[in-house]
Amino acid sequence: MIAHDRECRSEAPSLAGAEWLKRRETSAVFGALRGDRIETRAVGGAVRNALLGLPVTEIDLATTAEPGEVMALAERAGLKAVPTGIDHGTVTVIANGLPFEVTTLRRDVETFGRHAKIAYTTSWEEDAKRRDFTLNALYADRDGKVFDPLGGYGDLAAGRVRFIGDAEARIKEDFLRILRFFRFHAYYGRGEMDEAGLKAAVKLRAGLEQLSAERVAGEMRRILVAPQAARGVEALYDYGLLTFVLGGVPRLGRFERLVAIEEANGLAADASLRLAALAVFVEEDVARVALRLRLSNAEQAVLALGVRQVATAGLPDEAAAKSALYRLGQNYRPALLLAWADAGASPDDAEWRGALALPERWQAPCFPIGGDDVIALGELKGPEIGELLEVLEQEWITSGFTLGRDQLLAKARALVATRR
């Protein structure tokens, strides 16, 4: 018999009619995972976001069916089933190309970090007690009825990010929950952070050293683009966690100004750019942060823009902006945003906004001459050719890109003549 425990003690509104529940794919998975003694519900992020009126992008399911049953039921219904985490009770069921992580209800038998010994259960309350925060222990059946074994809806509605049970015990199960605590507060929190959770996170912060760089980086990316990113990052700094994660002193003011500029101008939050604003003073910082967080080459390239760009100094003068766009190409906008943050100008400054929009109204031209043109003049060899091209290119830029090919070649001949 399926145990319902205290799961109905919720004031959460019904999610009946929610678009994500009505999707053909969702209905297909729910339809497949049912039967005698089998019950399946959506859990966690999908339910939490739906109750807050936020987009639902991923749908995780919990079920009383054991993994083998999930595989068999899904395949019987014509759905693909992949044992992605079957040792932990998780099967990925794919309907029309859309993946659903389906995990069997579990309870802890022994706990020793992330590798706790578990047993399957039919108790929704026992399953809920294994989760991290009360606002993640919310379930919804296929009809939209919400089940709330631990009173998570009250915390969600109040903007409280609260650990389930003893905060220290939850963190010791997985030290990444320290960063998740700050991340969830940056997304859903209102008011002060939960005192018990905060004390436990600070007390156990040394546990972050046991985490892989990739897991830490993943959480930091999410914090950096959170709706209350500035608040979240500031809290990490205030309680001594940010300096440990970055391995150096952060540039909080620059980061906060960049966030304000992005928000005021309707720009999508960019985790790599925000990290560059926060963590980079000089070139040495790029290598240190990249190594510490195991960043990709693409992320490192953005991080390098955090070093003060000579090409963007003095903006938003139109001529300087055009020169920077020519020099930087696709890196122009991110470099300009960092320069804007460095300048301390208002997030709605009209001149900086004009410079930001430059690529929409002006396309950088191609330099009219090349190495072969200079070689054809004779006289110069090796490094001298490159040096002459640099001089000519700078004159071309200074002219506002108005010097033509013939003019540049004439200047080249004159310069060559002076070297004889």
N, C-alpha and C positions, 0 to 999 in steps of 0.2 A: 504494500500500500504506500502511496506517495505521501510523505510527511509535509504538511503545510506550515507547521509551527505557528509563529506569530506574524506570518507574511502579509496579512491583510490589514495591519494597523497603520494604514497610510492615508494621508489626506491628499495625496497626489491626484491631479486630474487624469481622466482617461485620455489615452492617446488614440482612441478609435478614430479612424479616418485619416490618420497620419499618412502622408504620401509614401514614405519608405516602407510602411507596413503593407500598403496596398500594392506595391510593385509586384509584377508577375514573378520575378525571381524570388522575392521574399516569401510569397505565398507558396511557391513550389517547394522551398526548403522546409517551411513549417508543415506543409502537407505531407512531406515525406517522413518527417521525424515525429510521428504520432502513432498511438496504438495503445493497447492495454498496458497499464503501468508505465507508460512513457509520456512524459510531458516536456515541452520545449518552450523556452522563453528567450527573448532578446535580453541582453544584459550590458551594463556598463555605459560606455560612451554614447551609444545610439539612444538609449533611454534618457540619460542625463541631458544630452543636447536637445532632444525632442521636447523635454519638459521646459527647457529654457527658451525654446523657439529658435534654436540655432541649427545650422545645416547638419544633416546626418550623412556622413560619407562612408563609414564602415559599420557593418552590422555583425556583432559577435553574438553567438547564441550559447545558452547553457541548456543542458538536457539531462534527464534521468537515464537516458539510454547509454549503455557503455560503448566504448569506441568501436568494437567489432559490430555492434548492432547499428551504430550510426553509419558505418561503411556499407553494411548490407542494405539498410533501408534506403539510403541515398541511391545506391546503384539500382535497386529494384524500381525506383521511381525515375530512372533514366538520367540521374545526375552523376557527375564525376565526383569521386571522393578520394582525397589524397591524405595519407597518414603523416601530416606535417609535424605533429608533435604528439604522436600516439602514446609515447611513454609517459606523457603528462596528461593524457586523456583528451588530446585535441586532434580533431580531424578537420581538414578544410574541404567544405562541400562547395562545388562550383555549379551555379545555375546560369546558363546563358552567358558564360564568361565572367560572371560576378562571383567573387569568393566570399564565403561565410565561414568564419572560424567557429567550430562547434566543439564545446568542451563539456565533458561529463562532470556532473556535480561531484565535488571532492571534499574530503575532510583531512586534516593533518593527523597522522599517527605519531610521527616524530618530526621535530623541526631542527634543522642544522643548516641555517642560511638558505640559499636559493634551492638547495637540493633536499628539501623536506620529503620525508616518506609519507605518501598519501594513500588513502583508500577511497573508493567510490562510495557515494551515498545517494540517498533520495531526499535528503533534507536540504531545503533551500536555505534555511538559516545557517546550517553548518557550512554550506558553500559560501555564503555571504561573509562569514567570519574569517575566511581565508584571504579576503580582498584587502586592498590598502586603505581606501577612504570610504566613509559612509556614503558619499555622493556617487560612488562607483558601484555600490551594492544595491542597485535598483534594477528590477526585472519587469518585463512587459510581455504578456502573452500575445498571440496572433490577433486577438480582438482589441488590443490596446489597453487592457486592464493592467494597472501598475501594481506590483508587489514590492513591499518595502520591509524586509525582515528586521532591519536595524535602525529604522527612523532616519534614513538618509535624505528623504525628501525635505524634512525640516531644515537640515543643514544646507541642502542645495538652495532652497528658497531664501535662506538667510545669508548666503554667501560664506558659509563656514566650511573650511577644508579641515576635516577632523579624521584622524586615524581611527580605524576600527580597533576597539579594545585598547591594550597597552601600547602606546606609541613607540617606546623603546623596543618592545618585542617585534612590532611590525617592521621597524627599520633594520633590526638585526637579521631578519629573514632576507632582506635585500637592501643593501646600503644605497642603491640608486633611489630608493624612496625618499631620501633626504632631498635630492634635487627635484623629484616629482612633487614633493610637498610645496616647494617654492613655485614650481611651474603651475600646479593647479591653482594656487592662490593668485598667480598672475593672470590666469584665465577666468576664474570663477569667484575669487575671493572679494569680500567687501569688509571694510573695517579692519580691525587688528587681526593679526595671524593667531591661530589657535595656540594658547599658551603651552599646553602640554606637548603638542607637536613640535613647537619651536624649541622648547627646552631639550627635547630628545634629539632633534636634528643637530643642534649646536653641540650637545654633549658627545654625540657619536660621529661628528664630522670626520674624524680620522679614518673612519671606515671607507670614505671615498677613495682612499689609496688602494683599496682592494679591487676597485672597479676597472674594467678595461677602458682605454681611451675612447674607443668607439661608442660605448654606452654613455659615457659622460658627455661626449660631443653631441650625441643625439638629443639628450635632454637640454643641453645648452642652446642648441638651434631652436628648439621649441620655446624656451624661455625668451630668447631674443626677439621672437616675432609675436609674442603673446599680446593680447589687447592691452594689458597693463605691464608691458615689458620694462619700462623705466622703473616702475615700482618694484617689480620682481628682482631686477638686477641690483637695485639699491639695497634691497633687503639682504640679498646674498652678500653684498659688500659689508653692510653693517654688522652682520653676524659672523664675519670671518671666513666665509666659504668661497667668495669670488676670487680672492687673491690666490687661494690654494688651487682652484680649478685652472686659472690662467697662468699661474707661475710667475706673476708679476703684478705691478700696480696698475689698476685700470684707469681709463680716462672717462670718468663718469659724466662730467659736464659735456664733453664732446658727444658722447653716446646719447645723452638726453636731448641735446640740440638736434642731432640727426633724426631721432624719433619724432620730435616735434615738427621738423621740416617735412618728413615723409607724410605724416598725418595731415598737416595743413595743406598739402598739395595733392592729396588723394593718391599717393604712391603706395604700391604694395610693399609690405615689409620684406626686407632682404636680410636673411640671417647672416650671410657672409659679410655684407657691407656693414651691418651693425657690429659684427665682431671686429672688423677692421677699425671702426671708430672707437670701440671700447678698449681694445687690447694692444694697439700698435702705436708706439712713439717713434722708433727708429727701425732700421732694416733688421737688426738682430732679433727684434721681437717677432718678426714674421716667421723665422725658422723655429724659434722656441715654441710659439703657440701652435704652429703647424705640426710639430713633432708631438707636443703634449696632447693634442686632440686628434692626431692621425688624420689630418685634413687632406682632401684630394688636391691634385694639381690645380684644378679650376678654382677651388676655394683659396688656395695659397695665392693665386694671381690676384684675386680680389683683396686679400689681406694685404698684399704689397702696396695697394693704393692708399693704405692707412699712413704710410710714410708721406710726409708733406710733399705735395707735388709742385715742383717749380713751374710746370706748365699751367697750373691753375691759380698760381699766386697773382693777386691783383684783380681777379675777376670781380664784378661782372662787366668790365669794359668790353664793348662789342668786338674790337680788334683782338683783344686778348682771348676772348671766348672763341673766336674763329681759329686763332692760332692753336688753342688747346684742342679744339675739335679735330683739326687736321693732324695734330701730333698723336692724340690719344685714341682716335677712332671710337670703337665700341666702349672703351673705358671712359669716355668723356663724361657721361652722366654720373656714374658712381664717383669718379674723381671730383666732379663739380659739387656733388652733394656733400662730400667730406670737406671740401674747401669752404662751402657755405657754412657748415657747422663750425669750422675753425674760425671763420670770420666773425662769428657771433651776431650776424645780421638776423633780423626778424624772420620767422618762418614764412611770412607772407610778403617779404620784400619784393617789390615789383621788378627791380633790376635783376635780381638773382633768378626770379621766375622766368624772366625773358631769356637769360642765359641758358636756363634749363631747357627751354623750348627751342633753342637754336637749331638742333638737328631737324626739326619739323619744317623750318623755313629756309635752311641753307645747307647745301651739300658741298662738302670739301672737295675742291678740284684736285686733279693729279698734277704733280710736278712736271712741267713740259719737257724737261731734258733728262738724260740719263748718262751713265758711265760711258757708253759708246760715243756719245756726242763729244765728251771731253777728250776721250782717247784720240778721236779723229783730228783734234787740234794739234796733236803731236806734243813734244817737249816734256810732258809729264808722265810719271810712272808710279806704280804702286800706291802708297799712302797719299801721295800728292793729289791723285785723282779724287779720292774720297774727301780730302780736305777742301778742295776747290768746290766740289758739289755741295758740301755743307755750307760754305760761304754764299754760294749762289742761291741755295734754297732759303737761307735766312733772309737774304735781300728780297726774294720773291714773296715771302711771308710778310715782311715789313712793309712791302708795297701794297699790302691788302690783296695779294694774289693777282695783281693786275699786270705784272711784267709778262710779256709774251715770249715765245720760244726764241725769236730773232733777237730780242732785246737781251735775253739771258746769254745767248751765244756771243753776242758782241761784248758783254761784260766779261765772259769767260776768256775771250781772246785778249782783252785788255789786261786781265789779271795774269795771264800766261806771259804776256810781253814784259810785265814788270819783274818777272822772275828770271829773265834771261841775263 
